[in-house]
């Protein structure tokens, strides 16, 4: 096995390994135990199940591209890298730092996942204001809570939340989210309103879309 590896997990099952070469290119290999598991599945159509490794840089960097796409982009990435003191172009170290918080079914960890009890932090009006201003869910959780997911992948700031009966909650310790909260952009006005109108128009045209709603809270708007 490789000297410096990260482990890929899903629902307590060990899926495979990540490692990097001297050029910081990421490779991936399915774990033998996953290939023999009755619940096995390929993590992507671009990474079908096989015993051989997806070497760093091979097949048009297919492994690196897949796992890099799990990470935040643009200003979200810059902010997190600054907080974690990681070089902005170092995907492997960023996966090491926040891979356990990535959206989706996979967790990327240095070791085995810890047993935790999923729970939620209910947001008051003051909490919601602070979240919308700071755009960092860590700012609105208790000091003794494990940090929530820092961000979802993509260039636009967004946070996974639970929304029920008009109340927003921050999922903690692998609790399931129900919605994605997307913030307004600092340098482009009315993006939440524009996205909402666009999606509602698509719905009227009978296109298959996800549900979306538009909200305002103080001076902030979001979807």
N, C-alpha and C positions, 0 to 999 in steps of 0.2 A: 504494500500500500504506500501511498505518497506521504511525504514528511509532514506537510501542513495541509490538513483537510478540513472541510466543513461537511456536516452531515445533513442530508435532506430528509425530512420527516413528513408524514401525513397521518393524522388521527392515531398517533402512537406507533405507526409502522415505519421502519427504516427503509427509505426508498433508494438512497444512493449517496454518492460522495461528490464533492467539488474540490478541485485543487487548481493551482495556477503554475504557469511556467515563469521563466525569468523576465518575460516581456509583459507580465501581468495578464496574460490571456487565460481564460478559465476553461477547464475541462470538466466533464461529468461522466460518471459511470454508475449504472444501476447496481445496487447491492444484490448479491446472490440470493439473500433471504427474500428480497422483494420479488425477484424473478420466479421464485418458488411459491410465493404467497398466493392464495386463492383469490384474494381481492386485488391483485396486481392490475395496474393499468399504466399506459404510457402517460407521462406528465404533459406531453405535447405531441401533436401530430408530427412535429419536426424532430422529435426525439423518440422514435419507436423503441419498444423493448428489445434489447439485445445484450449479450454478455460482454461484447467488446466495448472499450471505452470510447467516448467522444473526446478525442484528444484536443488540447488547447490549439486553437487556430485551424483545426481540420474542418472540412465540409463548410467552408465559408464562415468559420467562427460560430457555428450553429449553437453550441452549448453556451458560449459566452453571451450571445445575443439574447437567448431565451432568459437567462437568469438576470442579466442586466435590465431587461424590460420589466422585472418585478420591482425595480427601484424607483424612487421619486426622481423627477427631473427638474430642470430649470431652478427657480428660486427656492423651491422646497428642498432640492438636493443640496444647494449651496448652504442653506440654513442648517440642515442636519449635519453636513460635513464640518461646518464651523463648530457646532455644538460638540461633535464627537472627535474633533481634531484629526480629521481624515482628509487626505488629498481628494479633490473633487473628481479626479479621473481614476480613482482606485476602486473599481467595482467590487473586487474580492473583499477588501477590508470593510466596505460599506455593507456588504452582505453579512460579514461576520458581526458587525455592530448592530444591525437592525433586521437581519434576516428572519428572526423569530417574530417580527412584527409585520411582515409583508402581508398584503391582502391575498385572499385565496386560500387554497387547501394546503399549500406547502409551508413548512417552517424550515429555516436554514439555521442550524445551531452548531456550536463547537462540540457539544456532547448530547446526551439524551435529554428529551424534554422533561421538565419537572411537572409533577402532579399539582395542579392548582384548581381552585373552585371558581368557575366563571361567575362574575357578578357585574353590576352596572353602577355608575355614578350618575345620579339624577342631577340635571342642570337647572339651577334657579335662573331667574331673569338676569341677575348679575353675572352668573357663570356664563350664560350664553353670550352676553355682551363681551366678556373677556375673551371667550373663545373666538368670536367673530373678529375681534381686534387683533389678538395675538396669533390666531390661526395655528395654535399649538395645543392639542388636548392635554398635554402634561401640565399646562398652566391652571387647569380647573379640576385636578384630582387631588385627593388627600396625600399628604407627605408619605404615609405608610403604605400607599397603594403602589403596585408595580406600574411602571410607565405604560400608558396605552400605546397603540399603534401610532407611530409618528406621522405617517402620511401614506396615501395610496400612490400607486405608480401614476406617472403622467406629469405633464408640465403645469397644469392648473392645480392650485392648492385645493385640497379636499380632505375630508375626515369621515371615516366610517362611524355611524351613530345608530342607536336604536331610537325609533320614534313611535310613541304609543300614547293615544288619548291626549294629543296636544303637548306632550312633554318629551324633551330630548334627553337622552342618556348617552354617556360615554361607556362603551364596552371595555371591560378590564379582564385580564387573565384568560384570554381566548374566548370570551363571551361573544355570542353571535350578534352581528349588526343587522339592521333591517333596511337602512337607507345610507346613501352617500350625501353628505353635506358639502356643497360646492360654494366656495366664497366668491364674492365679487373681486374683480381684478383691480389692482391699484392704478394701473396706467391706461386701462380701457374701461369706459363707463358702460353700465347697463348690460353687461354680459349675462348675468342671471336672467334678466327679463327677456333678452334676446333668445337665449337657449330655451326658455320655457315656451315662448311663442312659437319657436321653430318646431319644438316637439309636439305641441298641441296641434299645430297645422298638419304635421305628418300624421297624427292620430286621426284627424278629420279626413285625410286622404286614404285612410284604412291601411296605413303602413304599420308594421309590427314594431312598437316602441316600448320602452320602459315607462312606468308612471313617473310623472314629474309635477312638482308644485313650486310656486313662487312665494317667498316669505320676505317680510321686512321686519327688522328689529332695531329700534333706535335709528341710527344713521346708516345701518348696514342692510344690504339685501343679499339673499342667497337662495339657492335651490336645494 
